[in-house]
Structures are given as structure tokens and as C-alpha cells.
Amino acid sequence: MYASPSPHLALASGADGSSAFRVDLSGQFKAAQLISNTDSKYHPECRALRRWLLRHLGQSWIEESAQARHALAPLWMPCLPAAETDEILEVARNLDTRALAEQIHYWDDIRLIEKTDDIDPEGGEIFFEPLDGYRLVPIQS
């Protein structure tokens, strides 16, 4: 799951007319916060990886049928779990997965959050996995 560190950023990142909620973590959690960008969609690596993939898959992949390209399409999805990524890359015969791994530095741009007090309200997007549950508390805008 992911969230903004402040109501202002949550409303700015959401759709027009959307509501903001505070995430109340009920116990243990795993979390990380993006350091240099407010939102992953603005992180330069997200665009760069898409371009890198298209360049290295080549024109022959682009010209394949939609059904053939479908197997690799999830690589363009945000927050793809590592296990699913590994499964997809096994199918990508023409892709140098070591070279791809060398292109990924996104996680160098995050810091781990051990307790909610560690969250920088002026920092970037937060990724979290609630181990003991959570609830959403409406924020008045």
C-alpha cells in the first residue's frame, strides 16, 4: 500500500474532488518513504525504465501480436511484487535481466520507517505493509 505523508500532498496527488484520510496503523508495520520526490510517478527512474525496456526489447517485440506482448505487459505496472516480476522476466528471452537490474536504483532513494514518528511530513510518498491491520480516518479539508 502507499500513502502521502501529509493531507496536502494526498489531496494534490488524488483526483479532483477526492477525500483525504489519515492511515492509523494498529500495530506493527513495514514502511519506507521516498526521499527526493513527492510521488513515485515523478521519480525519473520510472520513466527511464520504461524507455530502457522498450529499447532493449527491440522493434521485433513491439511488432509482435498483442497476445505475445501481453506476457511482459505487467512490467509497466506500478508496485509489481518481486515474485511476479521474476516470473515475467523468465519469459522475457530477449531481455538481459542483469542489465535491467543494473538500471534499477529507485530503492536507493528511500529510507526505512520504523515508527510513525519517523515519517517526514514534507517528504515523499510512503509505502507500507500493515502487519496488524489499519483503519482510515477521514481528514477535514
Steps between C-alpha positions, in 0.01 A plus 500: 500500500611857461405838643600865507679635809261797541136586424617772260704253289222240515249747358750627242572143381137388496231555242296821502237490772661208683524471878808461717532251783757448773628143521484376859731199528377271777829336584807374322571601142772516237542839332731710285487861383614643170767763563539725197158493330154555644349223288647201316331609180744794495810290571728522194580129510137403441505661155859399429428131567203501263717646224786260580265201479361605162849565364634162616196293409542637149282570201428130450322488839303817420384343172384175663131434549324649801466149642877444479575838662245433774743272690736793568238774539491478883858635506344843443274471806587686821578304817548165327601243765848350466371144453275607211784701347724192511231289329458756223874539444536122456280534190699796362750301297642802314546716808832519684368485856841577653520819294146584611591448866793740457254769388295484820606749768154605619540334838817701566265800517294377795549481874350244734238611751508317834228696681239748382690785669780439244278615212613829350179697425690696233654184353377278223259216451484228765478128424372283780387152589279491811577178686230550766240689299413864450204733476434812295402814691338777290689831493302822471632701204 
